[in-house]
Amino acid sequence: MVLVSGVGAPRLSRWVVGVPVAVAAVLVAFAGGYGYHGDELYFLAAGRHLAWGYPDQPPLTPFLAALADAVAPDSLVALRVPAALAAGGTVLFVGLLAREMGGGRRAQLVAVLGAALSGPVLVPGHMLHTTTIDICLSAALAWLVARVVRTGDRRLLLVAGAVLGAGLLNKYQIAVVAVGAVVGLLLVGPRSVLRGPWPAAGALLALLLWSPNLLWQFAHGWPQLEMAAVISGNGGNGARVAFLPAQLLYVGPLLVPLWVAGLVRLLRSPDARPFRFLGVAWVLLVVVFVLAAGSPMYLFGAYPALLAAGGLAVDGWLARGARARGLVVGTSLIASAAFIVPLALPVVPVDRLDDIPVVELNGLTAEQFGWPELARTVAEVHRSLPAPGNTAVVTENFGEAAALERYGRDLGLPTVHSGYRGYGYWGHPPDTATAALIVRPGTRPGPPEWARDACRDLRVVATTRNDRGIGNKEQDGRVWLCEGIAEPWADLWPRIRHLD
């Protein structure tokens, strides 16, 4: 198969720029709603311990968190600006991708509106997360390769390599997206994209940009491999069975016709044959992530191509029918907005969250509540101790540790420690601490195994709750007082560190 080089792209619709700008503006406007997610607090903590890697992620998102916090310390809105820009960027690249596929202005409009009202854009776009950046860079990568297919300018593969390298410094899933695209090109073409020096140059540039993180992983014994095994083990067969059905909900149930039509067009339409590799890549990624028992969100990076192709499919459907078809499309988009906006953005009053139900459909919402209350509870217990200076604070997970750092420093709490993921690499309590307050979430109310052996006396001294009564992991958690620790923390720490 040959490239379709020399084929001119349709005119760019002004909506391809206008809709992404509107999406980013709306996300910034609502960025201060509810509160920090536990992952965001962890990224801030990781940003204070900047490194080329962590046991559970590469460094880009913590770097963005550190940058936002340096510009506007303790500002939730500033922290979420990069996520809003990335979400807007995803919508932009979907529109540009639709144009590269030959979509006119109406097809571009349908594509960007569908993307703007989709779960992969709005849900992670509300908070700073590795997934938010990953989807944007994956969309940029798909657009660049599609542009190479249309124009024949393989020099763009060097730019694609730079995007891939940046993506690998953020989240490793983009590597699977890239490999899926390459395999798709090998299977269905156009294989000429992969000829010449530019594909190798792009791959080499990506590897060069990624190499500092690879060296960090090598120096620390490849903890990411252990992390991947933990994630796969936590998923199990249940995750495999639920993977495809979850796509119908996560992208948005009312957008299913759009992305399914895009997939069918990529796989079957003669007009879409030069870009068929993108549809094949989606199918390959489904197989890989199902076998790996991965999260349904891992597939988000493959949806920009389907949404873009869906814009062309819907445009063709509209061109063949009566005005009523336009009403159907418009109503579907409005209904999709009515479904996804309350789930993704903090527009529902807190006392109505259980009525919608927002928390059940978007678990990320629940973890934005209760962190200040957690800090107050732990601080009150710590102040009441007869020897608070000899009492360390050790948490079960990074969200608790990072929240106590964020809200506890004004309440007199000492340096907080945790054995969970990145925190496990940042040091243990001093040996002068012969007692510890152990903070555990409601999902793990009992004491940790290490404490049963190390503590002469171990008892519950507080229960953690949020003021809103939101049922999240920290609700009804326990604070344990561990006294009489005779074993050095350096000896205890290998038993305390954990990834799951």
N, C-alpha and C positions, 0 to 999 in steps of 0.2 A: 504494500500500500504506500502511496506517496502522500507527501504533505499537501495541504490545501493552501500553500503559500501564494501570496499575491491576491487572495480574495480580500476585498475591502470589508471592514466592519461597518455595521449600520451606525447612524448618528447616535451620539451619546445623549440619553435622556437627562434632562436637568434633575429628574427625580432620583437618579442614581447618586447624585451628590446631596440633594436636599433631604431625602429620607434618612441616610446615615447621620447627617448633622442633627436632624430632629431626634433620632434615637439617642445619640450621645447627650444631647441637651436634656432630654427627659430623664435619663439615668442620673445625670449630675443633679438635677433638681430634686430627685427623690433619694439621693445618696445618703442623706442624714437620717433616714427613717429607721425605726426599730433600734438597732445597735450593731456592734461588732459581731461578726461571726467568729467562732473559735479559731477557724483556720486563719482568718485575717490577723487575729492577735498573735498567732504563731508566726506568721510571715513577718510581723513587726519585730518579734523576738529574734527570728533568724536574721533579720536585717541588722540587728545589733551585734550579731556574730557572723558578719559577712565572710563567706568562704566560697570556694569554687564548687562546693557540693555539700550535700547533706544526705543522711541515710535514706531519706524518702523523697527527695526532689533535687533538681538542679538549682542554680542560684538566681535566675533572672527575676522571678516574682519576689523573693526576699529583697533583691536589689531595688526593685520598683517601690516596695513598701518603705525601705530605708530612705529612698529619695523623696517620696511623698512626705514622710515624717520629718525630714530635714527642712523641707519647704514650709510645712505647716504642722508643727508638732501637735500630736494628739487630736488631729482633725480627721474625723471619719469621712467627711466629704472629700478631702484631699486624697485620702488613701484610696478612694474608689474612683477617682478621675481616670487613672490608667485603664481600669476595667471598662468604664463608659466609652473611652476612646477606642478600645479594642473591639467592643461590641459594635460601635458605629463602623469601624473598619471592616468587620465581617460583612455587614450589610453592603458596604461599598464594593467589596470584592465579589460578592454574589452578583450585583448588578453588572460589574465589568465582565464577569465570567459569562453572563447571559449574552452580553454584547459580542464577546469573542465567538460564541456559539452561533451567532447570526441573528440573535433576537433584536427586533426593532424596539421602538420606544415603549410600546405597550407591553411587550414581553419583559423588557427591563423593569418597568414599573411593577408588574405583577411579581417578579422575582424579588425585588427589594422589599416590597410590602410583605410578602410571605416570610422573608428572612427576618424582617423587623418585628414580626408578631410571632416568632417561633421561640420555643423553649431554649434551644441552644444559644440564642442571642440574649434574650431578656433575663433568664434565670441566672446564669453565671455573670451576666453583664451588670447585675446589681451589686456584686461584691468582687473584691480583688481575689482572684483565684488562678491557679495555673491553667485550669480549663478555659477560662476567659481568653487568655493570651493565646493558648494553643489553637483554639478554633479560628481566631483571626489569622494567625500565621499559616494554618493549614489552608484557609481560603485563599490567601495570597499565593501560596505555592501552587494550588490548582489553577488559579488565574494565569500565572506565569507560564506553566506548561501548556495550557490551552492557547495562550498567545503564541508560543513557539509553534504549535501545530498550525495555527492560522497563518502566521507571517513567514515561517521558515527561518526566523532569526534565532539560531541556536545559541548565540551569545547570551541570550536571556537566561540560559541554564546556569550561568555563573551567578546571576542575581538570585535565581532559585536556590542555588547552593548556599548563598548567604542567608536567605530566609530559613532554609532548613537548619543551618548551623545555629541561628538564633533560637529557633524552635526547640532544638535539642538542649539548649541551655535553660529551657523553661519546663519542658515536659517531654518524656521519651516517646509518648504515643505518636508524635508527628513522624517518627521514623517508620512506624508501621504504615501510616498514610502514604509516605513517600515510596516505600517498597511496594505497596499495593498498586500505586500508579505505574511504577516501572514494570511490574509483572503484567499489569493490564496492557501496557504498550507492547510488551513482548508477545502476549497472547493474541491481541486483536489489532495491534498497530495504532498509529503509524510508527513502525519500527525505525524509520529513518531519523526520528527525533533522537534516538540513542546513538547515532553514528557520529564519527568525528571526535575531536578533542574536547568539545565543550561539556558533554555529560561528565566525563572524568574530571575535568577542571572544577565543575560545580560540586561534585562529590568530594573532591580533595579540599575545597574551601570549607564545605560543611564540616568535614572531619577536623580541619585545622581550628575552626571556631569552637568546636565541641571538645577539643583535646584537653583543655584545662580541667574540665569536669571529669573526663575519663581518667586523667592522672589522679585526681582526688579520690575517685572510686577505687582505683588500683591501690593507692597508698593506704586506704582504710579497709581493704579486704572485700571490696565489691558488696557493700551492704544493700545496694539497690536490688541485687539478685535475690537476697533474702527477703527484701521488702516485697518483691514481685510474687514470691512463693507464698508469703503471708496473705496478700490480697487474693490470690487465686484460691488459696485454701479456705479463706473466709467466705468466698462466693459459693463454691461447690456446685452440685448438680442443680440446686434451686436457681442459682444465678443463670445457669445455662438455659434452663427451661423458660425463664422469665425474660431473657435477653430481647428476643424479637417482639413479644407483646409490649414490653416496656417502651419500645421505640414509638409505638402508636400513641402513647401518652406523653412521653418526654418531649417530642418535637412539637406536639400539639395535635389532639385528635381531629380538629377541624382542618388541619393542614395536611392530613394524610393523603387526600386526593392530589394535592400539589406535588409532594415529593415522590409519591408512587408514580404519578404521570411522568415526572422527570426521569425516574429510573427506567420506566418502560420505554420512554423516548430514547434514552441513551443506549439501551440494549437492543432496540428493534427498529428504530426509524432509520431509513437510508440517509436522511438529511443529517442525522447526528453521528454517522459512522466515524468521522475523524475524531470524535470525542468519546467514542464507545468505551475507551479504556477507563474513563472515570466511573462509569456504571459497573464495569467489571471489578474495579478496585473496591467499590462499596460492597459487592457480594463477597469478595475475598476477605475483607475486613470483618464482615459478619462471621464468617467461618472461623477466623483466627480468634476473635474475641469470645465467641461461644465456647470454643475448645479450651481457651484459657480461663474461662469463668470470670471474664472481666466485667467491669461496671458498664451498664448501658450507656453511660455518658462517654465512654471511650470512643464511641462511633460518631460523636458530634462533629469531629473534624472532617468527616466524609460527606456531610449533608450540604455544604455550600454548592457543590456541583449538581446535586439532585434538585435543589431549590431553583438554581439557575435554569436548568433544563426544564423544570416544571413551568417556569415562566413562559418558555417557548411553546410548551404543550398547551397551556391554557390559552395563550394568544391564538394558536391555530384553531382551538375549539371555539373561541369567540368569533373568529373570522368566518366560521362556517354556519353560524346560527343567528337566531333572532336576538333582539335587544334583551329579551328575558335572560339570556345567558350571562350578560353583563350584570344583571341584578343578582343572579345566583352567586357569581364570583364576589361581588361587593358585599353581599350578605354574609358569605362565608368568612371573609376577612374581618368584618365587624364582629362576628360571633367569635372568631379566634381571638381577637383583642379582648373581648369580654371574658373569655376563659383564662387567658394567660396572664393578663395584667394583674389581676388580684393575687395570683399565685407568685408572680415574680417580683412585684414592686410593693413597697410598704404603704399601700393605699387603704387597706382594711383596718379599721380600728382594732386595737389589741383585744378588746373585750368581745370582738366578733370573730376572732380567728378560728375558733372551734365550730362556728356556725357555717362557714363557707363550704367545706373545711380546708383551710389553707395548709395547716401544719401536716395533715395526713397526706396531702398531694405534693407538698414541697417541704421535705424534711430540713432543708437548709434554713427555713424561716425560724424553726424552733430554737436553733443554736445561736440566735441573735439576742437572746434574752437571758437575764440572770447573772451576768458576770459582775456587775457592781455589788449585787447582794451577796454573791459568793465571797468577794473580797471583804465586805463588812463583817460577815459571819466569822471568817478565819481570823481577821484582825481582832475582833472582840475576844475570841478565845485566846489568842496569843497574848493580849494585854493582861488577861486575867491569870496567867500562869505565874507561879511564884518565882521562876527563873527564866523569863522569856529570852534572855540573852544566850542561854544555852540550848535553846530549842529551835531546831531547823524546821522548815516547811517543805514537805515533799509531796508532790501531786502524782496522781495516776496518769494523767494525760497532758498533752501540750496546751490544750485550750485552757485548762484550769491554771497551769503554771503561768501562761502568758497573761491571763486575766488578772491574776494576783500581782504580776509585775506592773501591769497597766494601772490598776486601780488601788493596789496595796501600798505603793510607795508613799502616798500621802497619808496612809493610815498607820504607818510605823512598822510594816511588815519587813522582815529581813529578806535577803536574797532568796528567791524561790528556786527550788531544784526539782527535777523530774527525771526519771529514767526513760521517758518515752521519746523515741525517735531522736530528733536533733538535740533535744535537751540532754539526752544521755551522753552526748559528746562534749557538753559544755561544763562539765565538772560536777563534783559531789559536794555535800556539806563538809564543813571543817570538822576535825575530830574533837574540837571543843564542844560541839553539839552532842550532848549525851541524851537528848530527848528530841522527839520530832512530832509535829502535827502532820498527819498523813491524810490528804484530801482524796476522797474516792467518789466517783459519780454514782448516781442512783442505779445505773445498770450493773455496778459492781459494789454492792453495799458492804460486803465482808472485807476484812483486812487482807492485805497482800500476803502472799506466802512468806516472803522474806521477813516480814514484821513478826509473824508468829514465832519465828526462831530467834530473832535478834532482840526482841523487847522483853524486859523483865516484867513490865506491867503494860497492858494494852487494853484501852477502853474507848468507847464512843463518847465524845464530849460535845458534839453539835450535829445538827442536821441542816443540809443546805436546801434552800427553796428560793424561787424567784417570786417577786411581788405580784406578777401577773398570773401565776398559776399555770404557766405554759408547760406542757409535758415534754421536757427534753431530757437529755442524758444526765444533766446535773441535778434535776429535780429529785428531792428526797435522797440526795447523796449523804455520805457520812464523813465526819471529821474525827479521826482517831488520834488519841494521844498515846504515843509510844515512849515509855520511860525506861531508864536503865539500860541504855545501849552501850555495851562494853566492847563490841567488835568495831575495829576501825572502819570508817566509811569507804575507804579505798578497797577493803576486802568485801564489803557488802555490795558495792556498786555493780559488779558484774551480774549479781543476782537481781538487781533492781532494774537494770537497763532492759528494755523490751521494745519491739516494733509493732506488736498487735494489742 
